[in-house]
Amino acid sequence: MKVPLSSASLTNKEKKIINKIFDSKRLALGSYLNKFEEITKSYFSVKDAIVVNSGTSALHLILRSLDIKENEGMIVTPFTFIASSNVALFERAHPVFIDIDPFNYNIDLKKIEESLKDKKHPLWNRIKNLKNIKFFMGVDVFGQPIDWDNAIEICKKNDWKIVEDSCEAIGAKYKDRFAGTFGEAGTFAFYPNKQITTGEGGMIITNNIEIGKLCRSMANQGRGDSSEWLEHVRLGYNYRMDELSAGLGYIQMKRLDEILDKREKVANNYYELFKDEERIILPKIEQYTTRMSWFVFVIRLSLDWIAKFTDIPEYVRKIDLPLYMKNREQWKELLKNIKGITYKVIEKLNKKGVQSKNYFSPIHLQKFYRDLYGYEEGDYPITELISSLTIAIPFYTDLTIEEQKYVVDTVKAILDEFEKK
Ligand SMILES: Cc1ncc(COP(=O)(O)O)c(C=O)c1O
């Protein structure tokens, strides 16, 4: 059996819309852009929704509309998709990384103050020209909102503007409030591995009319309110979505609740199938997450199991790690050994038709972040450790129970095989 990592849920309804737009020959700036925005606005009960061509564009426009400046800082997790932090670099500002919680994988809010106070912390050592920290990018990783009440309190105290990267969390709820509605503006992304898709695409939602206006203008080459095609009132981009994608988005948005319900069932099946499997740690869903919007299903190998094959000190097994590591060489070696095992499991899964991937790779350790700032292993130990253990397994709306059983049986068989060696 072959089970892909992800697969979009598309029906005849989507096909019909695509054909209709195709026949109309109106492939850009047609009525579906507006329809997609209106349905989104109404679903989230927000004042504005601006459709764009990617989640990255959406995040970039929000930062621009908040007037982010060179050398300003933006707090963000290093355990996310790289666009969350790159958008600060687009404007010559600096992502300021804070390590994560080892169980829900979101930014660890408790670490913010601790990290900022410690002048030996990598964030001070690595970012030479950091002026003021002005922004907080809250990323709802894997479809689970961060602890927004706490985050908002911290941001108020520090006078940080909040941008919400809810690209992975469309429809998720924190204490019954929608992800995407906690900051100045929030974003969704519609790449085909996402809960709903437009091929490529993104959306900004906001209750701030001025931000909405600026984002709409900048997405459309800086055009002003007049509909004059060659009148540009500010620097802008071509971040527009095309009409075929917008038609797709309109239908997918109508199906959002149905899709999220199905994904929830698939996730629950995995919890059930892995129930007695102690070698695997499943994602922790916090009490405040009143609705999870399942994006990917990421399992992690237990450190107690890995310790059968390589030496792991007790404090690492308990994930009782300092803010940053002192003995870098020892830490690097340990990560390498753990990763070696995880990657072997991933390779074997893929060979058996269960498409799997390590998810995420720490942003600060990406080549150009190392080159730019000098980051190295040990700077954000929890992110690095978790990342060395995580495996995204097949997860999508229409995944069948037979396929899920095959995935889980294959994972278990591969772990058994390791033990026999
Ligand atoms: C957390 C997060 N932020 C931003 C993005 C960027 O979205 P896009 O790929 O549409 O530019 C993604 C997409 O994968 C994401 O997962």
The ligand as an ORCA input file, in Angstrom:
! r2SCAN-3c Opt
* xyz 0 1
  C       3.218     28.568      9.817
  C       3.246     28.986      8.383
  N       3.446     30.281      8.085
  C       3.474     30.714      6.823
  C       3.314     29.852      5.760
  C       3.450     30.385      4.377
  O       2.436     30.089      3.533
  P       2.701     29.970      1.945
  O       3.431     28.702      1.718
  O       1.323     29.976      1.387
  O       3.469     31.157      1.542
  C       3.075     28.501      6.007
  C       2.884     27.565      4.896
  O       3.272     26.454      4.856
  C       3.066     28.044      7.353
  O       2.904     26.745      7.636
*
